[in-house]
Amino acid sequence: MKVQGRPMRTIWLEPDGQAVGIIDQTRLPHAFVTARLGTLEEAAHAIRAMRVRGAPLIGATAAYGVWLALREDASDAALARAREVLGATRPTAVNLHWALEQMRQLLEPLPVSERPSAAKQRAAELCDEDVAINRAMGGHGLKLLEAAWERKGRQGRLEVLTHCNAGWLATVDWGTALSPIYLAHDAGLPVHVWVDETRPRNQGAGLTAWELGQHGVPHTVIADNVGGHLMQHGQVDLCLVGTDRTTAHGDVANKIGTYLKALAAKDNGVPFYVALPSPTIDWSLRDGVREIPIEQRDGTELSDVTGRLASGEVATVRVTPEGSASANYAFDVTPARLVTALITERGVCPATEEGLRSLFPERAGRAS
Ligand SMILES: CSC[C@H]1O[C@H](OP(=O)(O)O)[C@H](O)[C@@H]1O
């Protein structure tokens, strides 16, 4: 996408070829800051600290993290350590583990001398593949938005609610849930986005609002608990969210609060769509609620709020009393029965194993 009119991605190889460039998302929306990752540890920290975030971008960063490690030492032990260090950064987004497996399958059979260049090339390929997947997914999602606009008689605005940030900042480019929205806006549909602020890290208020503003897409930031009220009053035509891991049966792990939004959508007859790039499908799992690992992050992310004061200064304040405990579950799982359809790069399907295998027949009969 574009930042101040300049096309860019969220991750890139630095011009000197010696480091990986990223947008430091912990600084947005108050400052647009880029950073260099030059070592395995810097890549791992960037993922853990959410300088880069979003399942596809986490996977891309991990792939480059393997290259950064093998540049120093391309031995079997170094490859195993890189996969262990990166794999331990965040548990829920399956793209991380998928990308590390892609790198393992490629690199293990190679002579040590060939591994660094092969890793660098494969990481770049995974980034290009992510961009192509997201653009294709956007095209399929656009058809859903156009159909919703027709059902509405092409009156008023097309009201879409989204949760967290599943935009281009969560991927290498285009985004997942926001990809159809960008295409719809550019095609002239009067799409308006209700943006859940998404406590506690405020990926919606801070990142999705920033992205949509950069692209000129009308949007309104709302508190996380407003969505059900809007749906009750006919102000949401459809919900469109991303995912960090979706099981072969269509159970969807996504940012905490997604499940509650899906319940409200079901109760009000509002379609609930999930943008699902295929690297985010965990074919090995069936029961998402019981099997998908849910990340628990430090409680200070909930108790401490960072923002811009009236003076313009960016500061962090504690909003809970000293001594109060904070439980910071970062994801929840929406059962497939609450999902209207899954939007993949190969098309749209029901949130069922049959639906997914119809789009990915090469997976039929494979347990993982
Ligand atoms: C397209 S993946 C976006 C997905 O990732 C976010 O989690 P986080 O910001 O903690 O990395 C959130 O679940 C989004 O829906």
The ligand as an ORCA input file, in Angstrom:
! r2SCAN-3c Opt
* xyz 0 1
  C      -4.093    -11.053      9.090
  S      -3.597    -11.550     10.650
  C      -4.316    -10.301     11.591
  C      -4.599    -10.757     12.968
  O      -3.437    -10.656     13.807
  C      -3.787     -9.875     14.934
  O      -3.156    -10.301     16.092
  P      -1.848     -9.482     16.630
  O      -2.079     -8.029     16.362
  O      -1.805     -9.835     18.112
  O      -0.670    -10.050     15.869
  C      -5.286    -10.040     15.025
  O      -5.665    -11.283     15.561
  C      -5.657     -9.904     13.590
  O      -6.937    -10.303     13.230
*
